[in-house]
């Protein structure tokens, strides 16, 4: 069984280097008192030029995300190109899901400070609209880099760097005094700064872990199909193991360059976990699993170690 505090510590390497499958949590994280800026809707309209289409960064279940600008010191809106870029997440109007996720984001992300968690700067709740203001992540999501048509291929070293950062963020959540279960670990929620440092984002589904010696909490099933652990999907029993399973799925996407679900692939290959799991223990199948865009530019020994880590994560939920 892979403990949540033993997700991964891997050293980026090339040539004949190796990946150490050893847990190591970063000690730079901390829990802080919420010190978020309260924005008015007018201010955020000014920061994003009234949510103009050319400032749109992306859309999700919560709503739309826009690029805006604020003063680095006062955090008040500034002219485009001046001060500090931010990402403004704006909920869909009258969305109960939007309200619930907005509250969870403020509750969890507003309390934490860690290099591998996206920083929440401020919030707004006005005219039935819920908005959140985050640090701007220049490279966007891991999902886009892996799967967007025309995206540059991520090198082996960069992929390892990303998985280390994501693991450290997850370990921090799992080892806080009041354990936090992320519940939506997926490539789209891993954002990258200008140096490809990974930060976890979107805490709308996060939940406090079990207390009083319990092994799990029971909740309604939420999350993204394919990344959610089978036991959780079947029973509603949520634990840190659920996050570890999702971590394994994302590692598999990083290594293979394939989406967790892809109906455009041949029968038998559409579900990534079902296709890959029988191949993971066999060194001879390594080349078949690796992303062809890497063109063989990866250390075989290190790559196989990552495959074994993936297998542990995927099996962890049932052991």
NORLINBEL-V798096 format. One record per residue. N is the residue number from 1. RES is the residue in one small letter. OMEGA is omega as a letter, one per 20 degrees, with the letter a starting at -180 (NA if undefined). NEAR is the number of other C-alpha atoms within 8 Angstrom. D_CENTER is the distance of its C-alpha to the mean C-alpha in Angstrom with 2 decimals. Layout:
# NORLINBEL-V798096
N,RES,OMEGA,NEAR,D_CENTER + N,RES,OMEGA,NEAR,D_CENTER
This chain:
# NORLINBEL-V798096
1,x,r,6,22.36 + 2,x,r,9,19.27 + 3,x,a,7,18.92 + 4,x,r,11,15.65 + 5,x,r,10,16.90 + 6,x,a,10,17.51 + 7,x,r,13,14.29 + 8,x,r,12,15.20 + 9,x,a,12,16.91 + 10,x,r,10,17.59 + 11,x,r,10,19.85 + 12,x,a,9,19.48 + 13,x,r,10,22.80 + 14,x,a,9,24.96 + 15,x,a,6,28.25 + 16,x,a,9,29.02 + 17,x,a,9,26.44 + 18,x,r,11,24.50 + 19,x,r,13,21.18 + 20,x,r,9,21.84 + 21,x,a,10,20.13 + 22,x,a,9,20.55 + 23,x,r,9,18.46 + 24,x,r,10,18.28 + 25,x,r,8,16.57 + 26,x,a,7,16.74 + 27,x,a,4,19.52 + 28,x,r,6,18.67 + 29,x,r,10,16.68 + 30,x,r,7,18.78 + 31,x,a,8,19.25 + 32,x,r,8,21.10 + 33,x,r,6,23.20 + 34,x,r,6,21.76 + 35,x,a,5,23.23 + 36,x,r,9,21.86 + 37,x,r,8,24.01 + 38,x,a,7,25.43 + 39,x,r,9,25.86 + 40,x,r,9,28.32 + 41,x,r,9,27.65 + 42,x,r,6,30.28 + 43,x,a,10,28.52 + 44,x,r,13,25.26 + 45,x,r,10,27.38 + 46,x,a,10,29.03 + 47,x,a,14,25.87 + 48,x,a,14,24.67 + 49,x,r,9,28.21 + 50,x,r,8,28.25 + 51,x,a,9,24.97 + 52,x,a,8,26.66 + 53,x,a,5,25.29 + 54,x,r,4,25.11 + 55,x,a,11,22.56 + 56,x,r,11,20.14 + 57,x,a,8,16.74 + 58,x,a,7,15.38 + 59,x,r,8,15.52 + 60,x,a,6,13.64 + 61,x,a,4,14.90 + 62,x,a,11,15.30 + 63,x,a,11,17.21 + 64,x,a,13,17.41 + 65,x,a,12,16.03 + 66,x,r,14,18.78 + 67,x,r,13,19.47 + 68,x,a,15,21.97 + 69,x,r,16,23.88 + 70,x,r,16,24.97 + 71,x,a,12,27.33 + 72,x,a,7,25.74 + 73,x,a,4,28.04 + 74,x,a,6,28.81 + 75,x,r,8,25.60 + 76,x,a,7,27.99 + 77,x,r,12,27.60 + 78,x,r,11,29.10 + 79,x,r,9,30.31 + 80,x,r,7,28.10 + 81,x,r,7,27.53 + 82,x,r,9,28.66 + 83,x,a,10,26.76 + 84,x,r,9,22.98 + 85,x,r,11,20.62 + 86,x,r,12,18.23 + 87,x,a,13,16.01 + 88,x,r,14,17.67 + 89,x,a,12,16.10 + 90,x,a,13,19.12 + 91,x,r,13,19.41 + 92,x,a,10,21.72 + 93,x,r,6,25.11 + 94,x,r,7,26.26 + 95,x,r,8,23.05 + 96,x,r,6,22.99 + 97,x,r,7,19.39 + 98,x,r,13,18.75 + 99,x,a,10,20.74 + 100,x,a,9,19.10 + 101,x,r,12,15.52 + 102,x,r,12,16.97 + 103,x,r,9,18.64 + 104,x,r,13,15.69 + 105,x,a,13,13.76 + 106,x,a,10,16.99 + 107,x,a,8,17.71 + 108,x,a,10,14.66 + 109,x,r,13,13.10 + 110,x,a,13,16.72 + 111,x,a,11,17.72 + 112,x,r,11,15.40 + 113,x,a,11,15.69 + 114,x,a,11,13.79 + 115,x,a,9,13.28 + 116,x,r,12,9.62 + 117,x,r,12,8.86 + 118,x,a,12,9.64 + 119,x,r,8,13.28 + 120,x,a,11,14.79 + 121,x,a,10,18.31 + 122,x,a,11,20.13 + 123,x,r,13,20.69 + 124,x,r,12,23.43 + 125,x,a,10,24.94 + 126,x,r,8,27.97 + 127,x,r,4,29.86 + 128,x,r,7,27.60 + 129,x,a,12,24.64 + 130,x,a,13,21.54 + 131,x,r,12,19.82 + 132,x,a,13,17.25 + 133,x,a,12,17.41 + 134,x,r,13,14.66 + 135,x,a,11,15.00 + 136,x,a,9,14.97 + 137,x,a,10,12.68 + 138,x,a,7,15.28 + 139,x,r,9,13.66 + 140,x,a,9,11.39 + 141,x,r,12,8.43 + 142,x,r,12,8.24 + 143,x,a,10,9.47 + 144,x,a,10,12.42 + 145,x,a,11,13.34 + 146,x,a,13,13.52 + 147,x,a,10,15.17 + 148,x,a,8,16.80 + 149,x,r,4,20.51 + 150,x,a,4,21.99 + 151,x,r,9,18.93 + 152,x,a,5,19.94 + 153,x,r,8,19.28 + 154,x,r,9,16.93 + 155,x,r,8,19.21 + 156,x,a,10,18.94 + 157,x,r,9,18.70 + 158,x,r,10,15.86 + 159,x,r,11,13.83 + 160,x,r,11,14.73 + 161,x,a,13,13.91 + 162,x,a,11,10.29 + 163,x,r,10,10.05 + 164,x,a,12,12.03 + 165,x,r,12,9.97 + 166,x,r,13,6.75 + 167,x,a,12,9.55 + 168,x,r,13,11.30 + 169,x,a,14,8.86 + 170,x,r,10,8.82 + 171,x,r,13,12.54 + 172,x,r,12,13.27 + 173,x,a,11,12.22 + 174,x,a,12,14.23 + 175,x,r,10,17.14 + 176,x,a,9,17.79 + 177,x,r,4,21.23 + 178,x,a,7,20.04 + 179,x,r,11,17.32 + 180,x,r,12,14.15 + 181,x,a,13,12.45 + 182,x,r,12,8.92 + 183,x,r,12,10.01 + 184,x,a,14,7.38 + 185,x,r,12,4.97 + 186,x,a,12,5.15 + 187,x,a,9,5.68 + 188,x,a,9,6.31 + 189,x,r,12,3.45 + 190,x,a,15,3.19 + 191,x,a,15,6.67 + 192,x,r,15,9.78 + 193,x,a,13,12.97 + 194,x,r,8,16.42 + 195,x,r,5,16.50 + 196,x,r,10,13.25 + 197,x,a,11,11.90 + 198,x,r,14,8.12 + 199,x,r,15,6.78 + 200,x,a,13,4.16 + 201,x,r,9,5.66 + 202,x,a,7,7.60 + 203,x,a,12,9.28 + 204,x,a,10,11.90 + 205,x,a,12,11.98 + 206,x,a,13,11.77 + 207,x,r,8,15.11 + 208,x,a,8,17.40 + 209,x,a,13,18.18 + 210,x,r,11,21.72 + 211,x,r,5,24.66 + 212,x,r,4,28.23 + 213,x,r,5,27.62 + 214,x,a,7,26.07 + 215,x,a,6,23.79 + 216,x,r,9,21.66 + 217,x,a,10,21.53 + 218,x,a,8,22.59 + 219,x,r,7,20.83 + 220,x,a,5,20.87 + 221,x,r,7,18.56 + 222,x,a,6,15.52 + 223,x,a,9,12.23 + 224,x,a,8,11.95 + 225,x,a,5,14.79 + 226,x,r,8,14.35 + 227,x,a,14,11.17 + 228,x,a,15,13.04 + 229,x,a,12,15.49 + 230,x,a,7,19.06 + 231,x,r,10,20.70 + 232,x,r,12,18.61 + 233,x,a,9,19.31 + 234,x,a,6,22.96 + 235,x,a,7,23.66 + 236,x,r,11,21.23 + 237,x,a,10,21.12 + 238,x,r,12,17.80 + 239,x,r,12,17.17 + 240,x,r,10,14.83 + 241,x,r,11,15.82 + 242,x,r,13,13.87 + 243,x,r,16,10.54 + 244,x,r,15,12.25 + 245,x,r,16,13.12 + 246,x,r,14,9.70 + 247,x,r,12,8.98 + 248,x,r,14,12.31 + 249,x,r,15,11.72 + 250,x,r,12,8.96 + 251,x,r,11,11.50 + 252,x,r,13,14.11 + 253,x,a,12,12.77 + 254,x,a,10,12.56 + 255,x,a,10,16.06 + 256,x,a,10,17.70 + 257,x,r,12,16.40 + 258,x,r,12,16.76 + 259,x,a,8,14.85 + 260,x,r,12,14.55 + 261,x,a,8,17.28 + 262,x,a,11,19.73 + 263,x,r,6,23.11 + 264,x,r,5,24.59 + 265,x,a,7,24.82 + 266,x,r,7,27.95 + 267,x,a,5,28.47 + 268,x,r,7,27.11 + 269,x,a,10,24.17 + 270,x,r,13,22.40 + 271,x,a,10,20.28 + 272,x,a,12,18.45 + 273,x,a,9,18.44 + 274,x,a,9,22.08 + 275,x,a,11,23.13 + 276,x,a,9,21.56 + 277,x,r,8,22.08 + 278,x,a,7,25.87 + 279,x,a,10,25.54 + 280,x,a,13,23.24 + 281,x,a,8,26.13 + 282,x,r,7,28.48 + 283,x,a,7,28.62 + 284,x,a,5,30.74 + 285,x,a,9,27.93 + 286,x,a,13,25.60 + 287,x,r,6,26.63 + 288,x,a,5,26.19 + 289,x,a,10,22.51 + 290,x,r,10,21.56 + 291,x,a,10,20.44 + 292,x,a,8,23.86 + 293,x,r,5,22.71 + 294,x,r,12,22.62 + 295,x,r,6,26.37 + 296,x,a,5,26.71 + 297,x,r,7,25.53 + 298,x,r,10,23.82 + 299,x,a,12,25.44 + 300,x,a,8,26.27 + 301,x,r,9,26.38 + 302,x,a,12,22.92 + 303,x,a,12,21.50 + 304,x,r,10,23.31 + 305,x,r,12,22.00 + 306,x,r,11,18.40 + 307,x,r,11,19.72 + 308,x,r,10,21.25 + 309,x,r,10,18.13 + 310,x,a,13,16.44 + 311,x,r,12,19.61 + 312,x,a,11,19.52 + 313,x,a,13,16.06 + 314,x,a,11,17.20 + 315,x,a,10,20.54 + 316,x,a,12,19.45 + 317,x,a,13,19.15 + 318,x,a,5,22.83 + 319,x,NA,5,24.34
